[in-house]
Amino acid sequence: MPKAIVVYYTRFGNTRQAAEAICEGIKEGGLEAECKEIKDIKPEDLAQYDVILVGTPTHYGSMAEEMGKFVEALKEVELKGKRAAAFDTRYAGEKTGGLSELEKYMKKLGMEIILPGLAVLLPAGDAWGPLREGEITKCRKFGESIAQKISGKKA
């Protein structure tokens, strides 16, 4: 069975909530999945997974600096052909976020983007959150979609 990991960086806990919900959705979709914060995993550990999801809070329209350092270190790891997806947390109304940058890194590393990234929304101007109503459900469904894409099964 393919193994998935959801790896993330969080500042205020919002990205953690999104990551955990996505991970639950992957499991509900029938795949084995783990969820880890970047401080709890080494870049080389990602090589053991078949599916890699990466999430970051959006900071000034881009990914958080800490996530940037983590994905930069992934250059030293063989991830070509791994299936991947990205997500970010951002204010409602923000047009761009960290996920587009994450996807660019993934493509440079030869990873296959299996679904377009997910923007997880916070109330405008409130970095502390909580996530907007319905966002956790959206995250779970995203995770289930990832599992379906990998397994070829419908929920």
FIGUNU-809058 format. One record per atom (N, C-alpha, C, O): residue in three letters; x, y, z; atom name; residue number from 1. Coordinates in steps of 0.05 Angstrom, whole numbers, plus 5000, padded with zeros to 4 digits. Atoms other than C-alpha are relative to their C-alpha. Layout:
N
> ALA, X, Y, Z, CA, NUM;
...
END
This chain:
155
> MET, 5017, 4976, 5000, N, 1;
> MET, 5000, 5000, 5000, CA, 1;
> MET, 5018, 5025, 5000, C, 1;
> MET, 5037, 5027, 5015, O, 1;
> PRO, 4985, 4975, 5000, N, 2;
> PRO, 5027, 5069, 4983, CA, 2;
> PRO, 4999, 5014, 5027, C, 2;
> PRO, 4978, 5015, 5040, O, 2;
> LYS, 4999, 4985, 4975, N, 3;
> LYS, 5050, 5110, 5042, CA, 3;
> LYS, 5001, 5030, 4994, C, 3;
> LYS, 5016, 5039, 4976, O, 3;
> ALA, 5001, 4971, 5004, N, 4;
> ALA, 5035, 5184, 5046, CA, 4;
> ALA, 5010, 5015, 5025, C, 4;
> ALA, 5007, 5004, 5048, O, 4;
> ILE, 4993, 4983, 4977, N, 5;
> ILE, 5063, 5239, 5090, CA, 5;
> ILE, 4990, 5028, 4994, C, 5;
> ILE, 4992, 5038, 4972, O, 5;
> VAL, 5007, 4972, 5001, N, 6;
> VAL, 5036, 5308, 5104, CA, 6;
> VAL, 5020, 5015, 5017, C, 6;
> VAL, 5020, 5011, 5042, O, 6;
> VAL, 4980, 4986, 4985, N, 7;
> VAL, 5093, 5353, 5124, CA, 7;
> VAL, 4994, 5030, 4998, C, 7;
> VAL, 4986, 5040, 4977, O, 7;
> TYR, 5009, 4972, 4999, N, 8;
> TYR, 5081, 5425, 5146, CA, 8;
> TYR, 5017, 5016, 5019, C, 8;
> TYR, 5032, 5006, 5036, O, 8;
> TYR, 4990, 4981, 4981, N, 9;
> TYR, 5106, 5487, 5181, CA, 9;
> TYR, 4976, 5016, 5009, C, 9;
> TYR, 4958, 5022, 4994, O, 9;
> THR, 5022, 4984, 4990, N, 10;
> THR, 5060, 5526, 5226, CA, 10;
> THR, 5011, 5022, 5019, C, 10;
> THR, 5031, 5018, 5033, O, 10;
> ARG, 4993, 4979, 4981, N, 11;
> ARG, 5065, 5592, 5264, CA, 11;
> ARG, 4980, 5002, 5022, C, 11;
> ARG, 4987, 5003, 5046, O, 11;
> PHE, 5021, 4995, 4980, N, 12;
> PHE, 4998, 5599, 5299, CA, 12;
> PHE, 4982, 4975, 5004, C, 12;
> PHE, 4962, 4976, 5019, O, 12;
> GLY, 5015, 5025, 4997, N, 13;
> GLY, 4972, 5527, 5293, CA, 13;
> GLY, 4979, 4995, 4978, C, 13;
> GLY, 4968, 4973, 4977, O, 13;
> ASN, 5020, 5003, 5021, N, 14;
> ASN, 4926, 5539, 5233, CA, 14;
> ASN, 5009, 4980, 4979, C, 14;
> ASN, 4993, 4963, 4970, O, 14;
> THR, 4990, 5019, 5021, N, 15;
> THR, 4970, 5501, 5183, CA, 15;
> THR, 5001, 4972, 5012, C, 15;
> THR, 4997, 4953, 4997, O, 15;
> ARG, 5000, 5026, 4987, N, 16;
> ARG, 4976, 5444, 5234, CA, 16;
> ARG, 4971, 4988, 4998, C, 16;
> ARG, 4968, 4965, 4991, O, 16;
> GLN, 5027, 5010, 5001, N, 17;
> GLN, 4900, 5439, 5237, CA, 17;
> GLN, 4993, 4991, 4972, C, 17;
> GLN, 4980, 4970, 4968, O, 17;
> ALA, 5005, 5008, 5028, N, 18;
> ALA, 4896, 5437, 5161, CA, 18;
> ALA, 5014, 4974, 4993, C, 18;
> ALA, 5002, 4957, 4981, O, 18;
> ALA, 4985, 5024, 5006, N, 19;
> ALA, 4951, 5385, 5156, CA, 19;
> ALA, 4988, 4976, 5013, C, 19;
> ALA, 4986, 4955, 5000, O, 19;
> GLU, 5012, 5023, 4987, N, 20;
> GLU, 4919, 5340, 5207, CA, 20;
> GLU, 4974, 4991, 4987, C, 20;
> GLU, 4968, 4968, 4985, O, 20;
> ALA, 5025, 5007, 5013, N, 21;
> ALA, 4852, 5344, 5172, CA, 21;
> ALA, 5005, 4987, 4973, C, 21;
> ALA, 4991, 4968, 4965, O, 21;
> ILE, 4993, 5012, 5025, N, 22;
> ILE, 4884, 5328, 5105, CA, 22;
> ILE, 5010, 4972, 5004, C, 22;
> ILE, 5002, 4953, 4990, O, 22;
> CYS, 4990, 5027, 4994, N, 23;
> CYS, 4920, 5269, 5136, CA, 23;
> CYS, 4977, 4981, 5007, C, 23;
> CYS, 4977, 4958, 4998, O, 23;
> GLU, 5024, 5016, 4993, N, 24;
> GLU, 4854, 5244, 5166, CA, 24;
> GLU, 4985, 4992, 4974, C, 24;
> GLU, 4976, 4969, 4972, O, 24;
> GLY, 5013, 5006, 5025, N, 25;
> GLY, 4823, 5249, 5097, CA, 25;
> GLY, 5014, 4979, 4984, C, 25;
> GLY, 5001, 4962, 4971, O, 25;
> ILE, 4984, 5020, 5014, N, 26;
> ILE, 4879, 5209, 5066, CA, 26;
> ILE, 4995, 4972, 5012, C, 26;
> ILE, 4991, 4953, 4998, O, 26;
> LYS, 5005, 5025, 4986, N, 27;
> LYS, 4869, 5155, 5118, CA, 27;
> LYS, 4971, 4990, 4995, C, 27;
> LYS, 4967, 4966, 4989, O, 27;
> GLU, 5028, 5007, 5006, N, 28;
> GLU, 4793, 5156, 5108, CA, 28;
> GLU, 4997, 4990, 4972, C, 28;
> GLU, 4980, 4974, 4966, O, 28;
> GLY, 5000, 5009, 5028, N, 29;
> GLY, 4808, 5147, 5034, CA, 29;
> GLY, 5014, 4973, 4996, C, 29;
> GLY, 5014, 4963, 4973, O, 29;
> GLY, 4989, 5027, 5002, N, 30;
> GLY, 4844, 5082, 5049, CA, 30;
> GLY, 5031, 4998, 4998, C, 30;
> GLY, 5041, 4976, 4994, O, 30;
> LEU, 4971, 5001, 5002, N, 31;
> LEU, 4918, 5101, 5048, CA, 31;
> LEU, 5012, 5002, 5028, C, 31;
> LEU, 5000, 5013, 5047, O, 31;
> GLU, 4984, 4997, 4976, N, 32;
> GLU, 4970, 5096, 5103, CA, 32;
> GLU, 5011, 5029, 4999, C, 32;
> GLU, 5022, 5037, 4978, O, 32;
> ALA, 4990, 4972, 5000, N, 33;
> ALA, 4989, 5168, 5124, CA, 33;
> ALA, 5010, 5008, 5027, C, 33;
> ALA, 5001, 4999, 5048, O, 33;
> GLU, 4989, 4988, 4976, N, 34;
> GLU, 5030, 5206, 5174, CA, 34;
> GLU, 5000, 5030, 4996, C, 34;
> GLU, 4999, 5040, 4974, O, 34;
> CYS, 5000, 4970, 5000, N, 35;
> CYS, 5031, 5280, 5192, CA, 35;
> CYS, 5022, 5009, 5018, C, 35;
> CYS, 5023, 5002, 5042, O, 35;
> LYS, 4977, 4991, 4984, N, 36;
> LYS, 5095, 5314, 5215, CA, 36;
> LYS, 5006, 5029, 4994, C, 36;
> LYS, 5005, 5039, 4972, O, 36;
> GLU, 4990, 4972, 5004, N, 37;
> GLU, 5119, 5385, 5227, CA, 37;
> GLU, 5029, 4998, 4991, C, 37;
> GLU, 5043, 4980, 4999, O, 37;
> ILE, 4973, 5002, 5012, N, 38;
> ILE, 5184, 5401, 5191, CA, 38;
> ILE, 5022, 4998, 5022, C, 38;
> ILE, 5043, 4988, 5016, O, 38;
> LYS, 4979, 5002, 4979, N, 39;
> LYS, 5221, 5407, 5258, CA, 39;
> LYS, 5003, 4972, 5010, C, 39;
> LYS, 5022, 4965, 5024, O, 39;
> ASP, 5000, 5027, 4990, N, 40;
> ASP, 5204, 5334, 5271, CA, 40;
> ASP, 5008, 4979, 4978, C, 40;
> ASP, 5005, 4955, 4982, O, 40;
> ILE, 4992, 5018, 5022, N, 41;
> ILE, 5230, 5305, 5205, CA, 41;
> ILE, 5023, 5011, 4985, C, 41;
> ILE, 5027, 5036, 4983, O, 41;
> LYS, 4977, 4992, 5016, N, 42;
> LYS, 5293, 5307, 5164, CA, 42;
> LYS, 4992, 4998, 4970, C, 42;
> LYS, 4977, 4980, 4963, O, 42;
> PRO, 5007, 5001, 5028, N, 43;
> PRO, 5288, 5322, 5089, CA, 43;
> PRO, 5005, 4972, 4988, C, 43;
> PRO, 4988, 4962, 4972, O, 43;
> GLU, 4994, 5027, 5012, N, 44;
> GLU, 5320, 5254, 5072, CA, 44;
> GLU, 4979, 4979, 5008, C, 44;
> GLU, 4977, 4958, 4995, O, 44;
> ASP, 5021, 5019, 4992, N, 45;
> ASP, 5264, 5219, 5110, CA, 45;
> ASP, 4977, 4998, 4980, C, 45;
> ASP, 4963, 4978, 4979, O, 45;
> LEU, 5022, 5000, 5019, N, 46;
> LEU, 5215, 5238, 5055, CA, 46;
> LEU, 5004, 4980, 4978, C, 46;
> LEU, 4984, 4972, 4965, O, 46;
> ALA, 4995, 5020, 5021, N, 47;
> ALA, 5248, 5189, 5007, CA, 47;
> ALA, 4985, 4974, 5004, C, 47;
> ALA, 4980, 4960, 4985, O, 47;
> GLN, 5014, 5025, 4995, N, 48;
> GLN, 5212, 5131, 5041, CA, 48;
> GLN, 4970, 5001, 4994, C, 48;
> GLN, 4957, 4980, 4995, O, 48;
> TYR, 5028, 4997, 5005, N, 49;
> TYR, 5143, 5158, 5023, CA, 49;
> TYR, 4994, 5000, 4970, C, 49;
> TYR, 5011, 5009, 4954, O, 49;
> ASP, 5009, 5000, 5028, N, 50;
> ASP, 5105, 5148, 4958, CA, 50;
> ASP, 4986, 5026, 4992, C, 50;
> ASP, 4987, 5035, 4969, O, 50;
> VAL, 5016, 4976, 5005, N, 51;
> VAL, 5061, 5210, 4965, CA, 51;
> VAL, 5009, 5021, 5021, C, 51;
> VAL, 5009, 5015, 5045, O, 51;
> ILE, 4990, 4979, 4982, N, 52;
> ILE, 5086, 5276, 4996, CA, 52;
> ILE, 4983, 5025, 4996, C, 52;
> ILE, 4981, 5036, 4974, O, 52;
> LEU, 5015, 4975, 4999, N, 53;
> LEU, 5041, 5334, 5015, CA, 53;
> LEU, 5015, 5020, 5017, C, 53;
> LEU, 5024, 5012, 5039, O, 53;
> VAL, 4985, 4979, 4985, N, 54;
> VAL, 5073, 5399, 5038, CA, 54;
> VAL, 4983, 5024, 5004, C, 54;
> VAL, 4970, 5034, 4985, O, 54;
> GLY, 5016, 4977, 4994, N, 55;
> GLY, 5039, 5457, 5072, CA, 55;
> GLY, 5014, 5021, 5015, C, 55;
> GLY, 5032, 5016, 5032, O, 55;
> THR, 4987, 4977, 4987, N, 56;
> THR, 5059, 5526, 5094, CA, 56;
> THR, 4980, 5022, 5005, C, 56;
> THR, 4960, 5025, 4990, O, 56;
> PRO, 5016, 4975, 4999, N, 57;
> PRO, 5028, 5589, 5121, CA, 57;
> PRO, 5010, 5019, 4979, C, 57;
> PRO, 5034, 5018, 4971, O, 57;
> THR, 4992, 4980, 5019, N, 58;
> THR, 5029, 5645, 5071, CA, 58;
> THR, 5011, 5024, 5016, C, 58;
> THR, 4999, 5033, 5035, O, 58;
> HIS, 4987, 4977, 4987, N, 59;
> HIS, 5076, 5701, 5091, CA, 59;
> HIS, 5008, 5020, 4978, C, 59;
> HIS, 5025, 5014, 4962, O, 59;
> TYR, 4995, 4980, 5020, N, 60;
> TYR, 5076, 5764, 5049, CA, 60;
> TYR, 4997, 4988, 4971, C, 60;
> TYR, 5014, 4993, 4954, O, 60;
> GLY, 5006, 5011, 5026, N, 61;
> GLY, 5046, 5725, 4990, CA, 61;
> GLY, 5017, 4977, 4991, C, 61;
> GLY, 5015, 4968, 4969, O, 61;
> SER, 4982, 5022, 5006, N, 62;
> SER, 5098, 5670, 4993, CA, 62;
> SER, 5000, 4979, 5023, C, 62;
> SER, 4984, 4982, 5042, O, 62;
> MET, 4998, 5020, 4979, N, 63;
> MET, 5117, 5610, 5035, CA, 63;
> MET, 5016, 5012, 5024, C, 63;
> MET, 5032, 5030, 5020, O, 63;
> ALA, 4985, 4992, 4976, N, 64;
> ALA, 5144, 5619, 5106, CA, 64;
> ALA, 5030, 4994, 4996, C, 64;
> ALA, 5037, 4974, 4983, O, 64;
> GLU, 4971, 5003, 5003, N, 65;
> GLU, 5220, 5627, 5109, CA, 65;
> GLU, 5009, 4972, 5010, C, 65;
> GLU, 5026, 4960, 4997, O, 65;
> GLU, 4992, 5026, 4989, N, 66;
> GLU, 5226, 5563, 5151, CA, 66;
> GLU, 4994, 4978, 4980, C, 66;
> GLU, 5010, 4959, 4977, O, 66;
> MET, 5007, 5020, 5020, N, 67;
> MET, 5190, 5523, 5098, CA, 67;
> MET, 5018, 5003, 4975, C, 67;
> MET, 5026, 4983, 4963, O, 67;
> GLY, 4982, 4995, 5022, N, 68;
> GLY, 5234, 5555, 5044, CA, 68;
> GLY, 5027, 4986, 5005, C, 68;
> GLY, 5038, 4973, 4987, O, 68;
> LYS, 4975, 5014, 4993, N, 69;
> LYS, 5296, 5528, 5080, CA, 69;
> LYS, 4997, 4970, 4998, C, 69;
> LYS, 5015, 4956, 4988, O, 69;
> PHE, 5005, 5029, 5001, N, 70;
> PHE, 5265, 5459, 5086, CA, 70;
> PHE, 4999, 4990, 4972, C, 70;
> PHE, 5012, 4971, 4965, O, 70;
> VAL, 5003, 5010, 5027, N, 71;
> VAL, 5246, 5453, 5013, CA, 71;
> VAL, 5027, 5004, 4984, C, 71;
> VAL, 5033, 4989, 4966, O, 71;
> GLU, 4974, 4997, 5013, N, 72;
> GLU, 5314, 5480, 4992, CA, 72;
> GLU, 5018, 4976, 5006, C, 72;
> GLU, 5033, 4967, 4989, O, 72;
> ALA, 4984, 5024, 4992, N, 73;
> ALA, 5346, 5422, 5031, CA, 73;
> ALA, 4991, 4975, 4985, C, 73;
> ALA, 5006, 4955, 4984, O, 73;
> LEU, 5010, 5023, 5015, N, 74;
> LEU, 5303, 5374, 4990, CA, 74;
> LEU, 5016, 4994, 4974, C, 74;
> LEU, 5014, 4973, 4963, O, 74;
> LYS, 4984, 5004, 5024, N, 75;
> LYS, 5351, 5384, 4931, CA, 75;
> LYS, 5019, 4977, 5003, C, 75;
> LYS, 5028, 4965, 4984, O, 75;
> GLU, 4980, 5021, 4994, N, 76;
> GLU, 5397, 5334, 4965, CA, 76;
> GLU, 4987, 4973, 5002, C, 76;
> GLU, 5000, 4953, 5007, O, 76;
> VAL, 5014, 5025, 4996, N, 77;
> VAL, 5343, 5280, 4967, CA, 77;
> VAL, 4988, 4992, 4972, C, 77;
> VAL, 4978, 5009, 4957, O, 77;
> GLU, 5011, 5010, 5025, N, 78;
> GLU, 5321, 5236, 4908, CA, 78;
> GLU, 4969, 4997, 5003, C, 78;
> GLU, 4959, 4979, 5015, O, 78;
> LEU, 5029, 5000, 4998, N, 79;
> LEU, 5247, 5252, 4901, CA, 79;
> LEU, 4987, 4999, 4973, C, 79;
> LEU, 4962, 5001, 4970, O, 79;
> LYS, 5010, 5001, 5028, N, 80;
> LYS, 5240, 5246, 4825, CA, 80;
> LYS, 4979, 4978, 4998, C, 80;
> LYS, 4984, 4955, 5006, O, 80;
> GLY, 5021, 5020, 5004, N, 81;
> GLY, 5175, 5211, 4808, CA, 81;
> GLY, 4981, 4997, 5023, C, 81;
> GLY, 4960, 4984, 5021, O, 81;
> LYS, 5018, 5001, 4977, N, 82;
> LYS, 5144, 5219, 4877, CA, 82;
> LYS, 4975, 5016, 4993, C, 82;
> LYS, 4977, 5036, 4980, O, 82;
> ARG, 5024, 4985, 5004, N, 83;
> ARG, 5072, 5240, 4875, CA, 83;
> ARG, 4996, 5020, 5023, C, 83;
> ARG, 5003, 5015, 5046, O, 83;
> ALA, 4999, 4978, 4981, N, 84;
> ALA, 5059, 5306, 4910, CA, 84;
> ALA, 4976, 5019, 4996, C, 84;
> ALA, 4963, 5019, 4976, O, 84;
> ALA, 5020, 4978, 5001, N, 85;
> ALA, 5011, 5362, 4927, CA, 85;
> ALA, 5008, 5020, 5022, C, 85;
> ALA, 5023, 5013, 5040, O, 85;
> ALA, 4993, 4978, 4981, N, 86;
> ALA, 5016, 5428, 4965, CA, 86;
> ALA, 4974, 5013, 5010, C, 86;
> ALA, 4953, 5011, 4998, O, 86;
> PHE, 5021, 4984, 4989, N, 87;
> PHE, 4972, 5470, 5009, CA, 87;
> PHE, 5011, 5023, 5016, C, 87;
> PHE, 5034, 5022, 5025, O, 87;
> ASP, 4991, 4978, 4983, N, 88;
> ASP, 4976, 5535, 5046, CA, 88;
> ASP, 4976, 5011, 5016, C, 88;
> ASP, 4953, 5005, 5010, O, 88;
> THR, 5021, 4985, 4986, N, 89;
> THR, 4938, 5576, 5096, CA, 89;
> THR, 5005, 5029, 4994, C, 89;
> THR, 5028, 5039, 4992, O, 89;
> ARG, 4998, 4972, 5008, N, 90;
> ARG, 4923, 5648, 5077, CA, 90;
> ARG, 4974, 5014, 5007, C, 90;
> ARG, 4953, 5002, 5012, O, 90;
> TYR, 5024, 4983, 4995, N, 91;
> TYR, 4875, 5705, 5089, CA, 91;
> TYR, 4980, 4997, 4977, C, 91;
> TYR, 4988, 4995, 4954, O, 91;
> ALA, 5021, 4999, 5020, N, 92;
> ALA, 4809, 5703, 5053, CA, 92;
> ALA, 5005, 5025, 4983, C, 92;
> ALA, 5010, 5047, 4994, O, 92;
> GLY, 4996, 4977, 5018, N, 93;
> GLY, 4817, 5748, 4992, CA, 93;
> GLY, 5028, 5002, 4989, C, 93;
> GLY, 5032, 5016, 4969, O, 93;
> GLU, 4973, 5000, 5011, N, 94;
> GLU, 4891, 5736, 4982, CA, 94;
> GLU, 5000, 4983, 4974, C, 94;
> GLU, 4991, 4961, 4974, O, 94;
> LYS, 5000, 5013, 5026, N, 95;
> LYS, 4902, 5717, 4909, CA, 95;
> LYS, 5022, 4979, 4997, C, 95;
> LYS, 5019, 4959, 4984, O, 95;
> THR, 4977, 5019, 5002, N, 96;
> THR, 4970, 5683, 4917, CA, 96;
> THR, 5008, 4992, 5028, C, 96;
> THR, 5003, 5006, 5048, O, 96;
> GLY, 4990, 5010, 4974, N, 97;
> GLY, 5001, 5642, 4972, CA, 97;
> GLY, 5024, 4983, 4996, C, 97;
> GLY, 5036, 4981, 4974, O, 97;
> GLY, 4976, 5017, 5000, N, 98;
> GLY, 5057, 5595, 4989, CA, 98;
> GLY, 4998, 4975, 4983, C, 98;
> GLY, 5018, 4964, 4975, O, 98;
> LEU, 5002, 5026, 5014, N, 99;
> LEU, 5028, 5535, 4953, CA, 99;
> LEU, 5011, 5001, 4972, C, 99;
> LEU, 5022, 4981, 4962, O, 99;
> SER, 4989, 4999, 5028, N, 100;
> SER, 5047, 5560, 4883, CA, 100;
> SER, 5030, 4998, 5000, C, 100;
> SER, 5042, 4985, 4982, O, 100;
> GLU, 4971, 5002, 4997, N, 101;
> GLU, 5119, 5567, 4906, CA, 101;
> GLU, 5008, 4971, 5006, C, 101;
> GLU, 5027, 4960, 4996, O, 101;
> LEU, 4994, 5028, 4993, N, 102;
> LEU, 5117, 5497, 4937, CA, 102;
> LEU, 4997, 4983, 4975, C, 102;
> LEU, 5014, 4965, 4971, O, 102;
> GLU, 5004, 5016, 5024, N, 103;
> GLU, 5090, 5468, 4872, CA, 103;
> GLU, 5024, 5004, 4981, C, 103;
> GLU, 5032, 4985, 4968, O, 103;
> LYS, 4977, 4996, 5017, N, 104;
> LYS, 5147, 5501, 4833, CA, 104;
> LYS, 5024, 4984, 5009, C, 104;
> LYS, 5038, 4972, 4993, O, 104;
> TYR, 4978, 5016, 4990, N, 105;
> TYR, 5198, 5469, 4879, CA, 105;
> TYR, 4996, 4970, 4994, C, 105;
> TYR, 5015, 4956, 4986, O, 105;
> MET, 5006, 5028, 5005, N, 106;
> MET, 5164, 5402, 4873, CA, 106;
> MET, 5005, 4992, 4971, C, 106;
> MET, 5017, 4971, 4965, O, 106;
> LYS, 4996, 5006, 5028, N, 107;
> LYS, 5165, 5405, 4797, CA, 107;
> LYS, 5030, 5000, 4994, C, 107;
> LYS, 5040, 4983, 4978, O, 107;
> LYS, 4971, 4999, 5004, N, 108;
> LYS, 5239, 5425, 4798, CA, 108;
> LYS, 5014, 4975, 5010, C, 108;
> LYS, 5034, 4966, 4998, O, 108;
> LEU, 4989, 5025, 4989, N, 109;
> LEU, 5253, 5363, 4840, CA, 109;
> LEU, 4990, 4975, 4985, C, 109;
> LEU, 4998, 4953, 4991, O, 109;
> GLY, 5010, 5022, 5016, N, 110;
> GLY, 5217, 5320, 4788, CA, 110;
> GLY, 4977, 4985, 5012, C, 110;
> GLY, 4970, 4963, 5004, O, 110;
> MET, 5023, 5012, 4988, N, 111;
> MET, 5157, 5306, 4831, CA, 111;
> MET, 4976, 5004, 4982, C, 111;
> MET, 4974, 5023, 4967, O, 111;
> GLU, 5024, 4999, 5016, N, 112;
> GLU, 5089, 5293, 4799, CA, 112;
> GLU, 4978, 5013, 5017, C, 112;
> GLU, 4970, 5001, 5037, O, 112;
> ILE, 5022, 4986, 4986, N, 113;
> ILE, 5036, 5343, 4822, CA, 113;
> ILE, 4974, 4985, 4993, C, 113;
> ILE, 4966, 4985, 4969, O, 113;
> ILE, 5023, 5017, 5006, N, 114;
> ILE, 4974, 5298, 4828, CA, 114;
> ILE, 4973, 5015, 5002, C, 114;
> ILE, 4954, 5006, 4989, O, 114;
> LEU, 5024, 4984, 4999, N, 115;
> LEU, 4922, 5351, 4846, CA, 115;
> LEU, 5009, 5029, 5003, C, 115;
> LEU, 5030, 5035, 5016, O, 115;
> PRO, 4994, 4972, 4995, N, 116;
> PRO, 4922, 5427, 4844, CA, 116;
> PRO, 5000, 5006, 5030, C, 116;
> PRO, 4984, 4994, 5045, O, 116;
> GLY, 4997, 4993, 4972, N, 117;
> GLY, 4942, 5458, 4910, CA, 117;
> GLY, 4974, 5010, 5013, C, 117;
> GLY, 4956, 5020, 4999, O, 117;
> LEU, 5024, 4992, 4984, N, 118;
> LEU, 4892, 5475, 4965, CA, 118;
> LEU, 5007, 5025, 5016, C, 118;
> LEU, 5026, 5025, 5032, O, 118;
> ALA, 4998, 4976, 4983, N, 119;
> ALA, 4885, 5545, 4995, CA, 119;
> ALA, 4980, 4997, 5023, C, 119;
> ALA, 4956, 4994, 5018, O, 119;
> VAL, 5016, 5003, 4976, N, 120;
> VAL, 4859, 5540, 5066, CA, 120;
> VAL, 4998, 5028, 5012, C, 120;
> VAL, 5018, 5041, 5017, O, 120;
> LEU, 5005, 4972, 4994, N, 121;
> LEU, 4827, 5605, 5088, CA, 121;
> LEU, 4996, 5007, 5029, C, 121;
> LEU, 4983, 4993, 5045, O, 121;
> LEU, 5003, 4987, 4974, N, 122;
> LEU, 4832, 5648, 5150, CA, 122;
> LEU, 4983, 5025, 4996, C, 122;
> LEU, 4982, 5035, 4974, O, 122;
> PRO, 5014, 4974, 5003, N, 123;
> PRO, 4788, 5708, 5164, CA, 123;
> PRO, 5020, 5022, 4992, C, 123;
> PRO, 5043, 5022, 5001, O, 123;
> ALA, 4982, 4979, 5009, N, 124;
> ALA, 4818, 5769, 5130, CA, 124;
> ALA, 5013, 5015, 5023, C, 124;
> ALA, 5000, 5025, 5041, O, 124;
> GLY, 4985, 4985, 4980, N, 125;
> GLY, 4873, 5800, 5172, CA, 125;
> GLY, 5003, 4987, 5027, C, 125;
> GLY, 5014, 5000, 5045, O, 125;
> ASP, 4998, 5013, 4974, N, 126;
> ASP, 4870, 5749, 5229, CA, 126;
> ASP, 5018, 4975, 4999, C, 126;
> ASP, 5008, 4953, 4995, O, 126;
> ALA, 4981, 5022, 5001, N, 127;
> ALA, 4933, 5707, 5230, CA, 127;
> ALA, 4997, 4979, 5022, C, 127;
> ALA, 5004, 4956, 5019, O, 127;
> TRP, 5004, 5018, 4978, N, 128;
> TRP, 4914, 5676, 5296, CA, 128;
> TRP, 4977, 4980, 4995, C, 128;
> TRP, 4975, 4960, 5008, O, 128;
> GLY, 5022, 5018, 5007, N, 129;
> GLY, 4853, 5644, 5264, CA, 129;
> GLY, 4976, 5005, 5018, C, 129;
> GLY, 4974, 5027, 5030, O, 129;
> PRO, 4998, 5027, 5010, N, 130;
> PRO, 4813, 5604, 5273, CA, 130;
> PRO, 4994, 4999, 4970, C, 130;
> PRO, 4987, 5020, 4958, O, 130;
> LEU, 5006, 5003, 5028, N, 131;
> LEU, 4805, 5576, 5203, CA, 131;
> LEU, 4970, 5007, 4995, C, 131;
> LEU, 4954, 5004, 5013, O, 131;
> ARG, 5028, 4994, 5007, N, 132;
> ARG, 4741, 5598, 5168, CA, 132;
> ARG, 4983, 4975, 5001, C, 132;
> ARG, 4993, 4953, 4998, O, 132;
> GLU, 5019, 5022, 4998, N, 133;
> GLU, 4680, 5555, 5176, CA, 133;
> GLU, 5000, 4984, 4974, C, 133;
> GLU, 5000, 4995, 4952, O, 133;
> GLY, 5000, 5018, 5024, N, 134;
> GLY, 4681, 5495, 5129, CA, 134;
> GLY, 5028, 4993, 4990, C, 134;
> GLY, 5030, 4975, 4974, O, 134;
> GLU, 4973, 5005, 5011, N, 135;
> GLU, 4756, 5496, 5118, CA, 135;
> GLU, 5011, 4972, 5008, C, 135;
> GLU, 5025, 4959, 4992, O, 135;
> ILE, 4991, 5027, 4992, N, 136;
> ILE, 4770, 5433, 5159, CA, 136;
> ILE, 4987, 4978, 4983, C, 136;
> ILE, 5001, 4959, 4976, O, 136;
> THR, 5014, 5019, 5018, N, 137;
> THR, 4718, 5395, 5119, CA, 137;
> THR, 5013, 5000, 4972, C, 137;
> THR, 5017, 4979, 4960, O, 137;
> LYS, 4987, 4998, 5026, N, 138;
> LYS, 4750, 5421, 5055, CA, 138;
> LYS, 5027, 4986, 5000, C, 138;
> LYS, 5034, 4973, 4980, O, 138;
> CYS, 4974, 5014, 4997, N, 139;
> CYS, 4817, 5395, 5080, CA, 139;
> CYS, 4997, 4970, 4999, C, 139;
> CYS, 5012, 4956, 4986, O, 139;
> ARG, 5005, 5029, 4999, N, 140;
> ARG, 4790, 5326, 5095, CA, 140;
> ARG, 4993, 4990, 4972, C, 140;
> ARG, 5003, 4969, 4963, O, 140;
> LYS, 5007, 5008, 5027, N, 141;
> LYS, 4759, 5323, 5026, CA, 141;
> LYS, 5024, 5000, 4981, C, 141;
> LYS, 5026, 4983, 4963, O, 141;
> PHE, 4975, 4998, 5016, N, 142;
> PHE, 4825, 5344, 4994, CA, 142;
> PHE, 5016, 4975, 5005, C, 142;
> PHE, 5026, 4962, 4986, O, 142;
> GLY, 4985, 5024, 4993, N, 143;
> GLY, 4859, 5287, 5032, CA, 143;
> GLY, 4987, 4975, 4987, C, 143;
> GLY, 5001, 4957, 4977, O, 143;
> GLU, 5014, 5022, 5013, N, 144;
> GLU, 4806, 5238, 5008, CA, 144;
> GLU, 5004, 4999, 4970, C, 144;
> GLU, 5008, 4978, 4958, O, 144;
> SER, 4995, 4998, 5028, N, 145;
> SER, 4815, 5262, 4937, CA, 145;
> SER, 5028, 4990, 4993, C, 145;
> SER, 5032, 4977, 4972, O, 145;
> ILE, 4972, 5010, 5004, N, 146;
> ILE, 4890, 5249, 4942, CA, 146;
> ILE, 5000, 4970, 5001, C, 146;
> ILE, 5011, 4957, 4984, O, 146;
> ALA, 5001, 5029, 4997, N, 147;
> ALA, 4877, 5178, 4967, CA, 147;
> ALA, 4986, 4987, 4976, C, 147;
> ALA, 4996, 4967, 4966, O, 147;
> GLN, 5014, 5011, 5023, N, 148;
> GLN, 4827, 5166, 4911, CA, 148;
> GLN, 5017, 5001, 4975, C, 148;
> GLN, 5018, 4982, 4959, O, 148;
> LYS, 4982, 4997, 5023, N, 149;
> LYS, 4876, 5192, 4859, CA, 149;
> LYS, 5022, 4978, 5000, C, 149;
> LYS, 5029, 4968, 4979, O, 149;
> ILE, 4979, 5020, 4997, N, 150;
> ILE, 4930, 5145, 4885, CA, 150;
> ILE, 4989, 4971, 4997, C, 150;
> ILE, 5001, 4955, 4983, O, 150;
> SER, 5011, 5028, 5000, N, 151;
> SER, 4887, 5083, 4896, CA, 151;
> SER, 4983, 4994, 4976, C, 151;
> SER, 4979, 4970, 4969, O, 151;
> GLY, 5018, 5004, 5022, N, 152;
> GLY, 4841, 5093, 4837, CA, 152;
> GLY, 4972, 4992, 5009, C, 152;
> GLY, 4955, 4986, 4992, O, 152;
> LYS, 5026, 5008, 4989, N, 153;
> LYS, 4782, 5078, 4883, CA, 153;
> LYS, 4983, 5025, 5006, C, 153;
> LYS, 4994, 5047, 5011, O, 153;
> LYS, 5019, 4979, 4993, N, 154;
> LYS, 4720, 5122, 4894, CA, 154;
> LYS, 4992, 4995, 5028, C, 154;
> LYS, 4989, 4973, 5038, O, 154;
> ALA, 5009, 5002, 4972, N, 155;
> ALA, 4698, 5137, 4965, CA, 155;
> ALA, 4972, 4991, 5002, C, 155;
> ALA, 4961, 4988, 5024, O, 155;
END
